[in-house]
Amino acid sequence: MRSLILFISVVAMLFKLGGTPEIQVHEGQYSRIALTDSTTLETYEFSEDSMLTVLTVCAPQCSSCARVYNKEGEVLRTITPPFVSIFPLAAIDPESGHINWTDNDTWEY
């Protein structure tokens, strides 16, 4: 949990999102944190050595990015959706730790 709070602090500082992060769900290895009204962070700790994160930002259209980090905070892998989309959305399944991607490409040009 300590590494999770540190990670949230670093993300909030790097993106200068402001506000106070609020943990909405913390069940076992899975957590969902509201960084702002329009930004959420989902995490799933696979082990003490790696953590899957999904950051979703809405401004105004929502889009997600997914990465796996090691305990030092280095990116081990960036995970892309299995389809082409301008605004892909991702969510972590709290039970399995798998990523579920959806196509949010409803933007009107």
Buried (B, 14 or more C-beta within 10 A) or exposed (E): EEBBEEBBEEBBEEEEBEEEBEBEEEEEBBBBBBBBEEBBBBBBBEEEEBBBBBBBBBEEBBBBBBBBBEEEEEEEEEBEBEEEBEBBBBBBEBEEBEBEBBEBBEEEE
